[in-house]
């Protein structure tokens, strides 16, 4: 740690107090969502609102999961995210490797293009994609939506993987080549195992990008391939304002990825701060 | 050998390049060209070339001007508050040292929550009659009744209110990036300043922030771009209301495209929006990033 750390004494106690306050402030919104999801539907919209449920019940979860289309949408969300992650890695890993190892001019253009892609408003790509998917015969399918999600996660994957490949010493591959493996074998058997942590980070980010995406899903799916974010949004129109059900489904959708984050936080921090900071 | 290396590299890059060409560049080109046509909203309907007509309509419309202004205000609110809060928390973590690692994890959790969920959640917290926030403020004695502030139904403050979930969702990103940057600030510089009796504000503004400049640039640019593109988080809270007070460009373009059924005009608006975005980002990158400058 550097000189920014405060040593012992009353100052440090105050700082801990401040930290606890920040965490309470930060944890409360989602905590309240969880608590509400266990209230009775009437308690959820009681006036004045209570923080704690008067009686704990799973009624909201049962009702939400019982609604038509909710379970298929959850399955679609998983399918789309997995497929899109696979596309991103399959396309992004080789490209990132070539860009970092061979520093081709085309590679540099590519990195700039990938950055620009991030600035493009989703609708500018999404609206024309509706037509493209129809021509390809994959409108309102999981594969079509996964392709659209890959347009977001692929540039990100290339960007992340490039930084991980940067850290691999060229000598490793040289040694492999001396041992008689060709370039592809060296990549597969020597380089990829070294960056396996990076692959995991990239996969998580690609998965999350798809899991939480809304506008492509709204434009490109109607019935069959609908994902959960769209269903959550429809809770307000289709069924009036079903706050209880909405909080239950939102909790159900967010808790697994939050737990995933807590479990893999070290990797995720590395992924988020890469490119911004060269440690 | 050189040539085969190059070919090998091209073979590895080609699939990703072709994918982005087919599913990003090509749709984008079609989108931009659509801006020059009057298009019927019915699929396969007639198209009529109108030159810059749609662009003239867009620039002349109060809706577009208002949405452009609201997009800028929204982005400024989000980025300014996030940066202030995010920096404060990053300094707090740095001051508490390695002991704060667990808490850093807790602080990070909103980053994984879908914007739609964040929007719903905050709408639930802020809603007029049974929102918990006003109730808590009333119990704390800050409000005398819960209907004193109508966060999402008062057009004067709604744009600020819809920014809250966005701030809640992504302040952690700024904190993480700045915290990582703070780890790289040389300790002896800080020590020397402390020994010389430099007060903390001076230390912060004269030494720490200038050293963090490249990191700050990245954080602000990334978040600025994302805030300017915000769509679902606003849509789910207010659908652009009340009285269009939260209709930013992304919402206006979506509405023009779908509900108003004018794809040509929507494409022209989107093109202007995209160009604006690229220009601002380019200026920001060259102005604060100082490309070619050493990263901290």
Boltz contact constraints between the chains, C-beta under 6 A:
constraints:
  - contact:
      token1: [A, 1]
      token2: [B, 97]
      max_distance: 6.0
  - contact:
      token1: [A, 2]
      token2: [B, 185]
      max_distance: 6.0
  - contact:
      token1: [A, 2]
      token2: [B, 187]
      max_distance: 6.0
  - contact:
      token1: [A, 3]
      token2: [B, 187]
      max_distance: 6.0
  - contact:
      token1: [A, 3]
      token2: [B, 190]
      max_distance: 6.0
  - contact:
      token1: [A, 3]
      token2: [B, 191]
      max_distance: 6.0
  - contact:
      token1: [A, 4]
      token2: [B, 94]
      max_distance: 6.0
  - contact:
      token1: [A, 4]
      token2: [B, 190]
      max_distance: 6.0
  - contact:
      token1: [A, 5]
      token2: [B, 97]
      max_distance: 6.0
  - contact:
      token1: [A, 6]
      token2: [B, 95]
      max_distance: 6.0
  - contact:
      token1: [A, 15]
      token2: [B, 95]
      max_distance: 6.0
  - contact:
      token1: [A, 15]
      token2: [B, 96]
      max_distance: 6.0
  - contact:
      token1: [A, 18]
      token2: [B, 92]
      max_distance: 6.0
  - contact:
      token1: [A, 19]
      token2: [B, 92]
      max_distance: 6.0
  - contact:
      token1: [A, 22]
      token2: [B, 89]
      max_distance: 6.0
  - contact:
      token1: [A, 23]
      token2: [B, 106]
      max_distance: 6.0
  - contact:
      token1: [A, 26]
      token2: [B, 107]
      max_distance: 6.0
  - contact:
      token1: [A, 29]
      token2: [B, 121]
      max_distance: 6.0
  - contact:
      token1: [A, 32]
      token2: [B, 132]
      max_distance: 6.0
  - contact:
      token1: [A, 33]
      token2: [B, 121]
      max_distance: 6.0
  - contact:
      token1: [A, 45]
      token2: [B, 130]
      max_distance: 6.0
  - contact:
      token1: [A, 47]
      token2: [B, 129]
      max_distance: 6.0
  - contact:
      token1: [A, 47]
      token2: [B, 130]
      max_distance: 6.0
  - contact:
      token1: [A, 48]
      token2: [B, 135]
      max_distance: 6.0
  - contact:
      token1: [A, 49]
      token2: [B, 130]
      max_distance: 6.0
  - contact:
      token1: [A, 49]
      token2: [B, 132]
      max_distance: 6.0
  - contact:
      token1: [A, 49]
      token2: [B, 135]
      max_distance: 6.0
  - contact:
      token1: [A, 91]
      token2: [B, 15]
      max_distance: 6.0
  - contact:
      token1: [A, 91]
      token2: [B, 16]
      max_distance: 6.0
  - contact:
      token1: [A, 91]
      token2: [B, 19]
      max_distance: 6.0
  - contact:
      token1: [A, 94]
      token2: [B, 12]
      max_distance: 6.0
  - contact:
      token1: [A, 95]
      token2: [B, 13]
      max_distance: 6.0
  - contact:
      token1: [A, 95]
      token2: [B, 16]
      max_distance: 6.0
  - contact:
      token1: [A, 98]
      token2: [B, 9]
      max_distance: 6.0
  - contact:
      token1: [A, 98]
      token2: [B, 12]
      max_distance: 6.0
  - contact:
      token1: [A, 98]
      token2: [B, 13]
      max_distance: 6.0
  - contact:
      token1: [A, 102]
      token2: [B, 5]
      max_distance: 6.0
  - contact:
      token1: [A, 102]
      token2: [B, 9]
      max_distance: 6.0
  - contact:
      token1: [A, 104]
      token2: [B, 9]
      max_distance: 6.0
  - contact:
      token1: [A, 117]
      token2: [B, 24]
      max_distance: 6.0
  - contact:
      token1: [A, 119]
      token2: [B, 225]
      max_distance: 6.0
  - contact:
      token1: [A, 119]
      token2: [B, 277]
      max_distance: 6.0
  - contact:
      token1: [A, 119]
      token2: [B, 281]
      max_distance: 6.0
  - contact:
      token1: [A, 121]
      token2: [B, 229]
      max_distance: 6.0
  - contact:
      token1: [A, 121]
      token2: [B, 250]
      max_distance: 6.0
  - contact:
      token1: [A, 121]
      token2: [B, 273]
      max_distance: 6.0
  - contact:
      token1: [A, 123]
      token2: [B, 253]
      max_distance: 6.0
  - contact:
      token1: [A, 123]
      token2: [B, 254]
      max_distance: 6.0
  - contact:
      token1: [A, 124]
      token2: [B, 28]
      max_distance: 6.0
  - contact:
      token1: [A, 124]
      token2: [B, 31]
      max_distance: 6.0
  - contact:
      token1: [A, 124]
      token2: [B, 270]
      max_distance: 6.0
  - contact:
      token1: [A, 124]
      token2: [B, 274]
      max_distance: 6.0
  - contact:
      token1: [A, 125]
      token2: [B, 24]
      max_distance: 6.0
  - contact:
      token1: [A, 125]
      token2: [B, 27]
      max_distance: 6.0
  - contact:
      token1: [A, 125]
      token2: [B, 28]
      max_distance: 6.0
  - contact:
      token1: [A, 127]
      token2: [B, 257]
      max_distance: 6.0
  - contact:
      token1: [A, 128]
      token2: [B, 27]
      max_distance: 6.0
  - contact:
      token1: [A, 128]
      token2: [B, 30]
      max_distance: 6.0
  - contact:
      token1: [A, 128]
      token2: [B, 31]
      max_distance: 6.0
  - contact:
      token1: [A, 129]
      token2: [B, 27]
      max_distance: 6.0
  - contact:
      token1: [A, 151]
      token2: [B, 23]
      max_distance: 6.0
  - contact:
      token1: [A, 151]
      token2: [B, 24]
      max_distance: 6.0
  - contact:
      token1: [A, 183]
      token2: [B, 8]
      max_distance: 6.0
  - contact:
      token1: [A, 212]
      token2: [B, 114]
      max_distance: 6.0
  - contact:
      token1: [A, 214]
      token2: [B, 116]
      max_distance: 6.0
  - contact:
      token1: [A, 214]
      token2: [B, 232]
      max_distance: 6.0
  - contact:
      token1: [A, 215]
      token2: [B, 231]
      max_distance: 6.0
  - contact:
      token1: [A, 229]
      token2: [B, 114]
      max_distance: 6.0
  - contact:
      token1: [A, 229]
      token2: [B, 116]
      max_distance: 6.0
  - contact:
      token1: [A, 232]
      token2: [B, 116]
      max_distance: 6.0
  - contact:
      token1: [A, 233]
      token2: [B, 116]
      max_distance: 6.0
  - contact:
      token1: [A, 233]
      token2: [B, 236]
      max_distance: 6.0
  - contact:
      token1: [A, 246]
      token2: [B, 120]
      max_distance: 6.0
  - contact:
      token1: [A, 250]
      token2: [B, 117]
      max_distance: 6.0
  - contact:
      token1: [A, 250]
      token2: [B, 120]
      max_distance: 6.0
  - contact:
      token1: [A, 254]
      token2: [B, 113]
      max_distance: 6.0
  - contact:
      token1: [A, 254]
      token2: [B, 117]
      max_distance: 6.0
  - contact:
      token1: [A, 257]
      token2: [B, 112]
      max_distance: 6.0
  - contact:
      token1: [A, 258]
      token2: [B, 109]
      max_distance: 6.0
  - contact:
      token1: [A, 258]
      token2: [B, 112]
      max_distance: 6.0
  - contact:
      token1: [A, 261]
      token2: [B, 112]
      max_distance: 6.0
  - contact:
      token1: [A, 262]
      token2: [B, 105]
      max_distance: 6.0
  - contact:
      token1: [A, 265]
      token2: [B, 105]
      max_distance: 6.0
  - contact:
      token1: [A, 269]
      token2: [B, 176]
      max_distance: 6.0
  - contact:
      token1: [A, 272]
      token2: [B, 176]
      max_distance: 6.0
  - contact:
      token1: [A, 273]
      token2: [B, 176]
      max_distance: 6.0
  - contact:
      token1: [A, 273]
      token2: [B, 177]
      max_distance: 6.0
  - contact:
      token1: [A, 273]
      token2: [B, 180]
      max_distance: 6.0
  - contact:
      token1: [A, 276]
      token2: [B, 177]
      max_distance: 6.0
  - contact:
      token1: [A, 276]
      token2: [B, 215]
      max_distance: 6.0
  - contact:
      token1: [A, 276]
      token2: [B, 218]
      max_distance: 6.0
  - contact:
      token1: [A, 277]
      token2: [B, 180]
      max_distance: 6.0
  - contact:
      token1: [A, 277]
      token2: [B, 181]
      max_distance: 6.0
  - contact:
      token1: [A, 277]
      token2: [B, 215]
      max_distance: 6.0
  - contact:
      token1: [A, 278]
      token2: [B, 295]
      max_distance: 6.0
